[in-house]
């Protein structure tokens, strides 16, 4: 799967733990890739991919995030 370019909208899903809120920022621990949460529905998140040099607004909660394998049923 190809990486989405900066400012693209992507969908992420919370596998475990707390669910981030609108406007929170997610940072993938292993790669440093950043996402801004723009929508929350249950455990599904709509996010914008942030460019590496995008500033973080003061007061924004930043979450250390990690990928988890997905179980596909068929």
C-alpha positions in Angstrom: 0.0 0.0 0.0 1.4 3.4 -1.0 1.7 6.2 1.5 -0.8 9.0 1.2 0.7 12.4 0.3 0.6 15.3 2.7 -2.9 16.9 3.2 -4.6 13.7 2.0 -7.6 12.4 4.0 -7.2 8.9 5.4 -9.2 6.6 7.7 -7.6 5.0 10.8 -9.1 2.7 13.4 -8.4 2.5 17.1 -7.4 -1.1 18.0 -7.0 -0.6 21.7 -6.8 2.1 24.3 -8.5 5.5 24.4 -10.0 7.2 21.3 -8.4 10.6 20.3 -10.7 13.6 19.9 -11.3 16.0 17.1 -8.1 18.1 16.4 -5.8 15.8 18.3 -2.5 14.9 16.5 -1.2 11.4 16.1 2.5 10.6 15.7 3.5 7.2 14.5 6.3 6.2 16.8 8.4 4.2 14.3 8.3 6.6 11.4 7.4 10.0 12.8 4.5 10.4 10.3 1.8 12.8 11.6 -1.9 12.9 11.4 -4.5 15.5 12.5 -7.9 14.0 13.6 -10.7 15.7 11.7 -13.6 13.3 12.5 -14.4 10.6 15.1 -17.1 8.0 14.8 -16.8 5.3 17.4 -13.3 3.8 17.0 -13.0 5.1 13.4 -10.9 8.2 12.8 -10.8 10.5 9.8 -7.4 12.2 9.6 -5.4 14.5 7.5 -1.8 13.5 6.7 0.4 16.3 8.0 3.7 17.2 6.2 6.8 16.8 8.4 7.3 20.6 8.7 3.7 21.5 9.7 3.6 23.3 13.0 1.7 21.9 16.0 -0.8 24.4 17.4 -0.3 25.3 21.1 -2.6 23.3 23.3 -3.0 20.4 20.8 -2.9 17.0 22.4 -0.3 14.8 20.7 -0.6 11.0 20.9 2.2 8.5 20.3 0.6 6.1 17.9 1.5 2.7 16.5 0.4 0.4 13.8 -1.2 -3.0 14.6 -1.8 -5.9 12.2 -5.3 -6.2 10.8 -7.2 -9.4 10.9 -9.1 -9.9 7.7 -12.0 -12.2 7.6 -13.1 -13.6 4.3 
